[in-house]
Amino acid sequence: MTTIKTQAMMLLQELPDEKVFPIIEILKGLRLLYISDENNTTIETTKNNAMGIFNKYSKPELISLEKEAWGMAVKEKHDIH
């Protein structure tokens, strides 16, 4: 056990039992936040890495048109000129 955890355990042992319950609940909440943050980090990393996953299939001559492609597709679909 690390020094900081040992200190925390010693402090908990000095408190009366009825005062420890709220601290346990706070620690449970912090643990859930920590787990949630870890999961979000994994998701964000995956998103960032997946953005270029189809790069090897791209046509270099069309890359400059990517920003306009959606608008062009909508115009073609609805025959807007």
Secondary structure, 3 states (H helix, E strand, C coil): CCHHHHHHHHHHHHCCHHHHHHHHHHHHHHHHHHHHHHHHHHHHHHHHHHCCCCHHHCCHHHHHHHHHHHHHHHHHHCCCC
